[in-house]
Amino acid sequence: MEEHIVSILDITPVTHDVRRFTIEKPAGYRFIPGQATDVAINKPRWKDQLRPFTFTALNDWDHLEFTIKSYDDHDGVTHQLGLLKPGDSLLIHDVWGAIHYEGEGVFIAGGAGITPFIAIFRQLHKEGKIGNNKLIFSNKTRQDIILEEEFRSMMGGNFINTLTDEAIPGYDHHLVDEVYLRDKVKDYRQHFYICGPDPMVVAVQAILKKLGGTSIVVEM
């Protein structure tokens, strides 16, 4: 397994518990939007604690980027990442699978499950190919929405937000269940892309199959 030591160039907040990590890009390092790599913190206690993170940069950028949610209820990797500063280093490895764009359809994301879709939509937007793609994004509250303004700019009315724990004007207030999907999706012969917490992904996949969906791409 190839390993690269890369310096952190910048860390900026995205939401109250999500940060954007801008890091060095090794020479010749390439990926496809939606792909990921295993990342570790370059410190003695953490070098062997690999975690998968999706690239949120585009391949032709001169740096790499990860958009990472911190879980500070325990002393894990994402908590430790939140303590790092520019100049600290990470270990990154080979590029691997995750979600690949297969054509226009409906993207369904829960919370930090949006991350595989960020680079996909950035690439489509850059190429003028957003088309009729639709993004349904479920979060607990408005403050949890990752890159809300960027997605609104790219997708307009095809960026749909639903909040499960908060009812505010301009946002749906509903779980992504069968009732909700029947209301938001009329054509089940298109591609569906799902990423989020495992229980949500399993439930949404089952609902889509029940409703006639046949082309379902899942990342768990």
C-alpha positions as CSV (number, residue, x, y, z in Angstrom):
1,M,0.0,0.0,0.0
2,E,1.5,3.3,-1.1
3,E,1.9,5.9,1.6
4,H,2.4,9.7,1.2
5,I,3.3,12.1,4.0
6,V,1.5,15.4,3.2
7,S,1.4,18.7,5.1
8,I,-1.8,20.5,6.0
9,L,-1.9,23.8,4.3
10,D,-5.0,25.2,5.8
11,I,-8.0,24.3,8.0
12,T,-11.2,26.3,7.8
13,P,-14.6,25.8,9.4
14,V,-17.5,24.8,7.2
15,T,-20.2,24.3,9.9
16,H,-20.1,24.1,13.7
17,D,-18.6,20.6,13.5
18,V,-17.2,20.3,10.0
19,R,-13.8,21.5,8.7
20,R,-12.2,21.8,5.3
21,F,-8.7,20.4,5.3
22,T,-6.5,21.7,2.4
23,I,-3.4,19.6,2.1
24,E,-0.4,19.0,-0.2
25,K,-1.0,17.0,-3.3
26,P,1.8,14.4,-4.1
27,A,3.2,14.5,-7.6
28,G,1.2,12.4,-10.0
29,Y,-1.6,11.7,-7.5
30,R,-4.9,11.3,-9.3
31,F,-8.5,10.5,-8.5
32,I,-12.0,10.5,-9.9
33,P,-14.7,12.7,-8.2
34,G,-16.4,10.4,-5.7
35,Q,-13.3,8.4,-4.9
36,A,-11.6,8.3,-1.5
37,T,-8.4,7.3,0.3
38,D,-7.4,6.1,3.8
39,V,-6.0,8.9,6.0
40,A,-4.1,8.7,9.2
41,I,-2.5,11.4,11.4
42,N,1.2,11.4,11.3
43,K,1.8,11.1,15.0
44,P,3.1,8.0,16.9
45,R,-0.2,7.1,18.5
46,W,-2.3,7.6,15.4
47,K,-0.2,6.4,12.4
48,D,-2.0,3.1,12.3
49,Q,-5.5,4.5,12.8
50,L,-6.6,4.8,9.2
51,R,-10.0,6.2,8.3
52,P,-11.6,6.6,4.8
53,F,-12.3,10.1,3.6
54,T,-13.6,11.3,0.2
55,F,-11.7,13.9,-1.8
56,T,-13.8,17.1,-2.1
57,A,-11.3,18.8,-4.4
58,L,-11.2,18.3,-8.1
59,N,-8.4,16.3,-9.7
60,D,-6.9,19.3,-11.6
61,W,-6.5,21.4,-8.5
62,D,-3.0,21.8,-7.2
63,H,-3.9,20.6,-3.7
64,L,-6.1,18.0,-2.1
65,E,-9.1,18.7,0.1
66,F,-11.1,16.8,2.6
67,T,-14.3,18.0,4.2
68,I,-14.5,16.2,7.6
69,K,-17.1,16.1,10.4
70,S,-15.6,15.9,13.9
71,Y,-17.2,13.6,16.4
72,D,-16.0,15.0,19.7
73,D,-17.9,12.7,22.0
74,H,-14.9,10.4,22.1
75,D,-11.1,10.7,21.5
76,G,-11.1,9.3,18.0
77,V,-9.5,10.2,14.7
78,T,-11.9,13.0,13.8
79,H,-11.6,14.6,17.2
80,Q,-7.8,14.5,16.9
81,L,-8.0,16.0,13.4
82,G,-9.9,18.9,14.9
83,L,-6.9,19.6,17.1
84,L,-4.4,19.8,14.2
85,K,-3.0,23.0,12.8
86,P,-1.5,24.0,9.4
87,G,2.0,22.6,9.2
88,D,1.0,19.3,10.8
89,S,1.1,16.3,8.5
90,L,-1.2,13.4,7.5
91,L,-0.6,10.1,5.9
92,I,-2.6,9.3,2.8
93,H,-2.7,6.1,0.8
94,D,-3.9,4.6,-2.5
95,V,-7.1,5.9,-4.1
96,W,-10.1,3.6,-4.1
97,G,-13.7,3.2,-5.2
98,A,-16.6,4.9,-3.5
99,I,-19.3,6.4,-5.6
100,H,-18.9,7.0,-9.4
101,Y,-21.1,9.2,-11.4
102,E,-23.1,7.1,-13.9
103,G,-25.5,9.7,-15.3
104,E,-28.2,12.1,-14.3
105,G,-30.4,11.1,-11.4
106,V,-31.3,11.7,-7.8
107,F,-28.7,12.1,-5.1
108,I,-29.8,11.4,-1.5
109,A,-27.5,12.3,1.3
110,G,-27.7,12.3,5.1
111,G,-25.4,14.6,7.1
112,A,-21.7,14.0,6.3
113,G,-22.8,11.5,3.7
114,I,-22.8,14.5,1.3
115,T,-19.0,14.4,1.0
116,P,-18.8,11.9,-1.9
117,F,-21.1,14.1,-3.8
118,I,-19.2,17.4,-3.4
119,A,-16.5,16.7,-6.0
120,I,-19.0,15.1,-8.3
121,F,-21.2,18.2,-8.4
122,R,-18.2,20.5,-8.5
123,Q,-16.9,18.7,-11.6
124,L,-20.4,18.6,-13.3
125,H,-20.8,22.3,-12.6
126,K,-17.3,23.1,-14.0
127,E,-18.2,21.2,-17.2
128,G,-21.7,22.7,-17.4
129,K,-23.3,19.3,-17.0
130,I,-25.4,19.7,-13.8
131,G,-28.5,19.1,-16.0
132,N,-31.5,17.7,-14.3
133,N,-29.6,16.1,-11.4
134,K,-31.5,16.5,-8.1
135,L,-30.0,16.5,-4.6
136,I,-32.1,15.7,-1.5
137,F,-30.1,16.5,1.6
138,S,-31.3,15.5,5.0
139,N,-29.9,17.0,8.2
140,K,-31.0,17.5,11.8
141,T,-30.9,21.3,11.8
142,R,-30.1,24.1,9.4
143,Q,-26.7,24.7,11.0
144,D,-25.7,21.1,10.1
145,I,-26.1,21.8,6.3
146,I,-22.7,21.4,4.6
147,L,-21.9,23.9,1.8
148,E,-25.5,25.1,1.6
149,E,-24.8,28.2,-0.4
150,E,-22.5,26.5,-2.9
151,F,-25.0,23.8,-3.6
152,R,-27.8,26.4,-4.0
153,S,-25.6,28.3,-6.5
154,M,-24.8,25.1,-8.5
155,M,-28.3,23.5,-8.4
156,G,-30.9,26.1,-7.8
157,G,-34.3,24.5,-7.2
158,N,-32.9,21.0,-7.6
159,F,-31.2,21.3,-4.2
160,I,-33.8,20.1,-1.7
161,N,-33.2,20.3,2.1
162,T,-35.2,18.5,4.7
163,L,-34.6,18.9,8.4
164,T,-35.6,16.2,10.9
165,D,-35.2,18.1,14.1
166,E,-36.2,21.6,13.1
167,A,-39.2,23.2,11.4
168,I,-38.3,26.5,9.7
169,P,-39.7,28.3,6.6
170,G,-38.0,27.4,3.3
171,Y,-37.0,23.9,4.4
172,D,-38.8,20.7,4.4
173,H,-39.4,19.1,7.8
174,H,-39.6,15.3,7.2
175,L,-37.7,12.1,7.3
176,V,-36.6,10.7,4.0
177,D,-39.2,7.9,4.0
178,E,-41.5,6.5,1.5
179,V,-44.1,9.3,1.8
180,Y,-41.4,11.9,1.2
181,L,-39.8,10.1,-1.7
182,R,-43.1,9.6,-3.4
183,D,-43.6,13.3,-3.2
184,K,-40.2,14.4,-4.4
185,V,-39.5,11.7,-7.1
186,K,-41.8,10.9,-10.0
187,D,-39.4,8.8,-12.2
188,Y,-37.9,5.7,-10.7
189,R,-36.2,4.6,-13.9
190,Q,-33.3,7.1,-13.4
191,H,-30.1,6.7,-11.4
192,F,-30.2,7.0,-7.6
193,Y,-27.1,7.7,-5.5
194,I,-27.3,7.2,-1.7
195,C,-24.8,8.1,1.0
196,G,-25.3,8.6,4.7
197,P,-25.6,6.8,8.0
198,D,-26.0,3.0,7.5
199,P,-29.6,2.7,8.8
200,M,-30.7,5.6,6.5
201,V,-28.9,4.1,3.4
202,V,-30.5,0.6,4.0
203,A,-34.0,2.1,4.5
204,V,-33.8,4.4,1.5
205,Q,-32.4,1.6,-0.7
206,A,-35.3,-0.7,0.3
207,I,-37.9,2.1,-0.4
208,L,-36.5,2.8,-3.8
209,K,-36.5,-0.8,-4.8
210,K,-40.1,-1.1,-3.6
211,L,-41.0,2.0,-5.8
212,G,-39.4,0.5,-8.9
213,G,-35.8,1.9,-8.7
214,T,-33.3,-0.4,-10.5
215,S,-30.2,1.7,-10.8
216,I,-29.1,2.4,-7.3
217,V,-25.5,3.3,-6.3
218,V,-24.9,3.0,-2.6
219,E,-22.0,4.2,-0.4
220,M,-22.0,3.2,3.3
